[in-house]
Amino acid sequence: MSDVHVNEAIKYFLIPGELKAIHPFKVGHINETYISVWGQGAHEKRYLHQMVNKSVFKDVPAVMENIEKVIAHIKRKRGIDTRETMTIIPSTDGRSYIQDQHGEYWRTYEFIEDTINYEVCTEPRQAYEAAKVMGRFLTYLSDCPASAYHETIPLFQNVPNRFVQLDEAMSKDSQGRCKQARKETQFATARREHAALVENLHTQGKVPRRVTHSDPKFNNVLFKTVPSNGNGVNYGEGLVVVDLDTVMPGTMLYDFGDLARSVVVATAEDEVDLAKVTVNEELFGELVRGYLEATCGVLTADEIAQMHLAPRLIALSLGVRFLTDFLNGDVYFKIHRLTHNLDRARTQFRIVSEMEKAEARMQAVVARYSKAG
């Protein structure tokens, strides 16, 4: 997307002042993002502009309606000027987005200043603060009926559905790769029965549908910045969760599980040295502590009882997705080598194995902090 198109799009948003600069902002892997700087009297203010990926999000107006509802709900609870959520800049016709002459969808937010995020969690306090932010987000929305929100990516977090897709890929074997991935497919299918845990609990009425973030990776949490003795900045309290495109009906188990999986295993998702793939149980404990503190009185006993299994389910689901894409010829995830997706699947399955070994200890952590609350 050219800078000309960006400059055309931002003319349709109600931003006061004079445009001083605009440049690409490398964040995330889905949408095209830019930062603009505007002179407003004696001050300058930044804004974030995104061209939404309509190949991933098939119904962008529905995505934006969900985001509007979430932001408005949190602002009603926390105040119009709260920094605990994002602020949408309306278009000239009062909408939260525009569609330009090329058919692309654009939106604009206020840039959240004096914040920082991290790709990898390195300290227990980071895990604790991130979990509190995610827990607060769920708590703020706990009185929202999930039925009022669009399911913008059907079956996005449904683990059994990932096995259906794997079955199809194995049946077709379009690239003749099943033999090469026999060990991995056996690993996955041996755990098929466990994959439906969350869906079964929901059917039994034990795990409710909630309005969830649905993609709560660690790098989607912004921390306040604080001075660091003249050597740049350091992080303070966890402030806000961003990247709200996937907000939709879901379960807190998948939300917490995805956060935990992204925090407690510090290796890259395509790490080929599987000996490096380990579970940091101290970080898991801080995640549980922060999340339960922020959701006190909101979660059901059944939700809490399964928290130790949630990250394992997410790792299994992601591993199956990578494996399926490998069998299909690498049509979804970008690859940089022939076996990239197979390597990614192996890494996730190693996480599953490590969490199976740590199950009793992870369960004890949840029990300890749930009693403490």
Buried (B, 14 or more C-beta within 10 A) or exposed (E): EEEEBBEBBBEBBEBEEEBEEBEEBEBBEBBBBBBBBBBEEEEEBBBBBBBBBBEBBEEBBBBBBBBBBBBEBBBEBBEEEBBBBBBBBBBEEEBBBBBBEEEBBBBBBBBBEEBBBBEEBEEBBBBBBBBBBBBBBBBBBBEBEBEEBBBBBEEBBBBBBBBEBBBEBBEEEEBEBBEBBEEBBEBBBEBBEBBBBBBEBBEEEBBBBBBBBBBBBBBBBBBBBEEEEEEEBEBBEBBBBBBBBBBBBBBBBBBBBBBBBBBBBBBBBBBBEBEEBBBBEEBBBBBBBBBBBBBEEBBEEBBBBBBBBBBBBBBBBBBBBBBBBBBBEBEEBEBEEEBBBBBBBBBBBBBBBBBEEBEEEBBEBBBEBBEEE
